[in-house]
């Protein structure tokens, strides 16, 4: 019975869940729907936006904004803010 259960799970065509560590953001390739990279952002990353050739992540607890270059993908800068974004 155990072998049949294992075989049934390995034949499923469903996506496996992806675990993103705390304070990280994940980049997903829309063509494959696969995670291509994970980057550490600031403390409790929240809203994400794209603009000016970058991806911007608001860090709610860190009172900062993380700028990511989507071409590399690497964190370019972390900008401190006077209040929570």
MOQUIVEN-V837579 format. One record per backbone hydrogen bond with DSSP energy under -1.0 kcal/mol. CO is the residue of the C=O (numbers start at 1). NH is the residue of the N-H. E is the energy in kcal/mol with one decimal. If there is no record, write none. Layout:
BEGIN
co: <CO | CO>
nh: <NH | NH>
e: <E | E>
END
This chain:
BEGIN
co: <1 | 2 | 3 | 4 | 5 | 6 | 7 | 21 | 23 | 25 | 27 | 27 | 29 | 34 | 37 | 39 | 43 | 43 | 44 | 47 | 49 | 51 | 54 | 55 | 56 | 57 | 58 | 59 | 63 | 64 | 65 | 66 | 67 | 67 | 68 | 69 | 74 | 77 | 79>
nh: <5 | 6 | 7 | 8 | 9 | 10 | 11 | 24 | 41 | 39 | 36 | 37 | 33 | 29 | 27 | 25 | 61 | 62 | 60 | 58 | 56 | 54 | 51 | 68 | 49 | 66 | 46 | 64 | 81 | 59 | 79 | 57 | 76 | 77 | 55 | 74 | 69 | 67 | 65>
e: <-1.9 | -2.3 | -2.3 | -2.2 | -2.1 | -2.0 | -1.1 | -1.4 | -2.6 | -2.7 | -2.9 | -1.1 | -2.9 | -2.8 | -2.8 | -2.6 | -1.5 | -1.4 | -2.1 | -2.6 | -3.6 | -1.7 | -2.4 | -3.1 | -2.4 | -3.0 | -3.3 | -1.3 | -3.0 | -2.9 | -3.2 | -2.5 | -3.1 | -1.4 | -2.7 | -1.1 | -2.7 | -3.1 | -2.1>
END
